[in-house]
Amino acid sequence: MKKIGIRYEDKYVMERRVPLVPVHIKKLIEEEGLEFCVETSAKRVFSDEEFEAVGANVTDDLSSCPVIFGVKEIPIERLEADKTYIFFSHVIKGQSHNMPMLKKLIGLKCSLIDYECVVDEIGRRLIFFGRYAGLAGMINTLWSLGQRLEESGIITPFLDIAQTHTYHSLGEARKVVSKVGQKIIEKGLPTFMKPLIVGVTGYGNVSQGAQEILSLLPVKEILPDEIFSLAKHPHLPDNIIYKVVFKEEHLVEPINPGDKFDLHDYYMHPEKYRSQFEKYLPYLDVLVNCIYWDSRYPRLLTKDFTEKMFKEGKPKLTVVGDITCDPDGSVEITHRGTEIENPVFVYNPFTRRPTDGFKGEGLLVMAVDILPSELPRDASEFFSEVLHRYVAPIAKADSDQPFAKLKLPNPIRKAMILYKGEFTPGFEYMREYITPPQ
């Protein structure tokens, strides 16, 4: 029986998650006869003692474990030959910063399974932290709004909200946001802020988590095209926040004026479409970005348009909660993912440079790269609830077999990027990312 290693997370100072929680490790030991080695960690949200109590061996050496589970990328110098690694590798879009790691895995003849690629028969992700990214991201965004407004001398109930990681649990954070919502109902917001509009892009797990938190406030949902008339309404209440959810048909339009938007066509041929999101941006106070994005798709917020808005006067848009967090991506002004301990920056549209913190001219951006780690216990328990069902089949798979005969659940088979140092059929396209151009 193969030993299973659970690695210590070392990419970020405040990365405190774990892929498998003690209660599920206990179940796998008792029901499947598996053996677990957990790399010791002083910062992990589940203590060494909690793992020892369920029968895991806490150690500083995982070299005896042929199968190793983690959360984030593993430093190149810690990779070992002939092992099976399971973690978020962030390589499937050819992310340049992770290509050295991928090349090393190939050279060491390792197998790689990526959680991001574990999907069902219709492509829905099965193992994810996305909802918790949305939950933490919206809490952080509302906190950021309160802090940024205070910098301008505007005091609002949002000041009662703290950064997500300061709360002991999601339940505690929800109570605080709910109290803020009640305060808004009773006392309202500054009159000149009417209407306060929060735009949310996307409708998947991340967006649903973000909207779950926003729903704790007095929210009225409107359609995208309603924001134009809302801005002209003379008698709006001051104790309502307006939420707008933007889908693909609101974000882009066909380049050819005679064509109609078609979702399937957009995903197959994004080059036929251009962004139309700029017409909505001047009406938003807060943008919460929750969409999947890669370089084939149009951007939502460009550096050029940000500069244009500020040249026309201080824009209504105050805070961007970039939960998607693709550096120089759908929100072009997000130059990098931020850390939990340094979560926000102000982007100056004229100098095109960011300044960490809440002060300065420009647009505030919250772009924490590991948002679920701000709710580490809740997020880990949710993630582990699904992942633990696949652990025994991975551990018991006969690695002497060729990939075609390897017995694995289909979602795991489809998520295996490398098998013993070779790309599996579904990921052959990735050769171009590691092969120097001729």
Sequence and secondary structure as in RCSB ss.txt:
>XXXX:A:sequence
MKKIGIRYEDKYVMERRVPLVPVHIKKLIEEEGLEFCVETSAKRVFSDEEFEAVGANVTDDLSSCPVIFGVKEIP
IERLEADKTYIFFSHVIKGQSHNMPMLKKLIGLKCSLIDYECVVDEIGRRLIFFGRYAGLAGMINTLWSLGQRLE
ESGIITPFLDIAQTHTYHSLGEARKVVSKVGQKIIEKGLPTFMKPLIVGVTGYGNVSQGAQEILSLLPVKEILPD
EIFSLAKHPHLPDNIIYKVVFKEEHLVEPINPGDKFDLHDYYMHPEKYRSQFEKYLPYLDVLVNCIYWDSRYPRL
LTKDFTEKMFKEGKPKLTVVGDITCDPDGSVEITHRGTEIENPVFVYNPFTRRPTDGFKGEGLLVMAVDILPSEL
PRDASEFFSEVLHRYVAPIAKADSDQPFAKLKLPNPIRKAMILYKGEFTPGFEYMREYITPPQ
>XXXX:A:secstr
  EEEE    SSTT    SS HHHHHHHHHHH  EEEEE  SSSSS HHHHHHTT EEES  TT SEEE SS   
GGG  TT EEES    TT  GGGHHHHHHHHHTT EEE GGG B TTS BSS  HHHHHHHHHHHHHHHHHHHHH
HTT   GGGG   GGGSSSHHHHHHHHHHHHHHHHHH   GGG SEEEEEE  SHHHHHHHHHHTTS EEEE GG
GHHHHTT S   SS EEEEEE HHHHEEESSTT    HHHHHH GGGEEE GGGTGGG SEEEE     TTS  S
B HHHHHHHHHTSS S  EEEESS  TTSSBTT  S BBTTB EEEEETTTTEEEESS SSSEEEE BTTGGGGS
HHHHHHHHHHHHHHHHHHHHH  TTS GGG    HHHHHTEEEETTEE GGGGGGHHHHS   
